[in-house]
Amino acid sequence: MYLAPSLQIADTPVEFIVEYLLKAKEIADNNANVPAELRDNLQKALDIASGLDGYLENMSSQESEPLAELYRKSMSHDWDKAYEDGKTLFRLPITCITGRVEGQVLKMLVHMSKAKRVLEIGMFTGYGALSMAEALPQNGQLIACELEPFLKDFSKPIFDKSPHGKKIMVKTGPAMETLKELAATGEQFDLVFIDADKQNYINYYKFLMDHNLLRMDGVICVDNTLFKGRVYLKDAADEMGIALRDFGQFVTNDPRVEQNNVTYDEVFEGVQGKAVLDRMRLDGKVAYVTGAGQGIGRAFAHALGEAGAKVAIIDLDKEKAENVACIPNMAVSADISKPEEVQKMIDDVVSKWGTIHIACNNAGINKNSASEHTSLEEWDQTFNVNLRGTFMCCQAAGRVMLKQGYGKIINTASMASLIGVGFGKENGEEVKFREKVKFTVPHPQKQLSYNTSKAGVVKLTQTLGTEWIDRGIRVNCISPGIVDTPLIHSESLEPLVQRWLSDIPAGRLAQVTDLQAAVVYLASDASDYMTGHNLVIEGGQSLW
């Protein structure tokens, strides 16, 4: 904490050093027998010590307006009067407040640890809580334990003004009781900040560790463990200083801090030192997505880019490809039904980025017609894109990948490839048994060429997946259910939508975002033992 000189109250070791140096310099200045060199060195020591806090204050990131307002409100409040009026249980010293430097350090710890859940034991007016909340993701949460109910009401108006205040939940009452409640419900936290009742620090710490409130690799941050220097001064007899010294020694001797009681293997340390989520990162990888100008392909491209890959946006419509905001990216126009354009597409990606690690073959078309009216032209158009085009993309990308001994190929099939008409025997007669086995073609729409072409994509995937895995390439496919698109919401299709919904246990159509994690998983090292697999994401529709 740094206070203006007029409000300065010695509380930290540095502040006490400044106080003692000032007294020493005053004595030296008033004694003519003190050598000038000694006075000069005292001044230099004072300059260094007194300049530190102010410098850190000036160099720290600027606080947000809600934080600044909370600080002003806390500093101007008459805490003695609040106690005398019976509003607070204890006489709260202004030195309890978290300052901007400490607030920014706490915020940085939350950011660096990628914490999503934070526990704060001891809030005072909430400056530290709001600082940490500002670094939490939108779905993050900070639970603050505070003994004084007045402080919850004091901070709430400022929390409500901040877009991050909704992440903060203040629980009033004895902190240990709150910890017991949290432990009883199996809560865990990524970061714990302890700043209340210093003589209880050791008990809070023991409870946190004994009841697994801190997740593995979590961080504990403890405030004021040096306590005015009384922790390490040899002649200090202060009860608080002794308690904090005991606390520090206990933590130092606790093997759980260094996690020495775990088995150091790939389960604990991660494969090649990478944790599970790190293994799903695609940093440094080069990918392309066909049909990426809209719909599922656009969602796939964004997901791969978000995971760190460079993504080539391939689409028949160059303008649509250029409008996909995936960074870094390149836009390429290609008709994958034409072999020369497929090869040029691959050559363009390799020319720009040197290789291809991830091939996402998503482009496809769908034409509906009754089987007896399906023309050869419709059949050929559908197969030329959905199956022939996918094969050509797999082959062209596969040749690049085979040379480097590594690659991930992800094809978009369809739930339509999975379900078909079920037959059985009854009294020796072969009959359909839709009532006994829910195993049907997509209905009521008629799409013979589409269904058949997507079934071919699955078999293509299975064949390549087994043929190329021992050469470093994994080939898998994703079979989405019926995906919610603007076209589906047209008036003419409304009856079909209601029929589809009645067939989906999830009770809704798929969103393109429902498919994004799957493509990242299949593109990443986390799926290295999977090949030839058809990953079905259809809300349970194929099960009914």
Secondary structure, 3 states (H helix, E strand, C coil): CCCCHHHCCCCCHHHHHHHHHHHHHHHHHCCCCCCHHHHHHHHHHHHHHHHHHHHHHHHCCCCCHHHHHHHHHHHHCCHHHHHHCCCCCCCCCHHHCCCHHHHHHHHHHHHHHCCCEEEEECCCCCHHHHHHHHHCCCCCEEEEEECCHHHHHHHHHHHHHCCCHHHEEEEECCHHHHHHHHHHCCCCEEEEEECCCHHHHHHHHHHHHHCCCEEEEEEEEECCCCHHHCCCCCCCCCHHHHHHHHHHHHHHHCHHHHCCCCCCCHHHHCECCECHHHHCCCCCCEEEEECCCCHHHHHHHHHHHHCCCEEEEEECCHHHHHCCCCCCEEEEECCCCCHHHHHHHHHHHHHHHCCCCEEEECCCCCCCECHHHCCHHHHHHHHHHHHHHHHHHHHHHHHHHHHHCCEEEEEECCHHHCCCCCEEEECCEEEECCCCCCCCCCCCCCEHHHHHHHHHHHHHHHHHHHHHHHHCEEEEEEEECCECCHHHHCHHHHHHHHHHHHCCCCCCCECHHHHHHHHHHHHCHHHCCCCCCEEEECCCHHHC
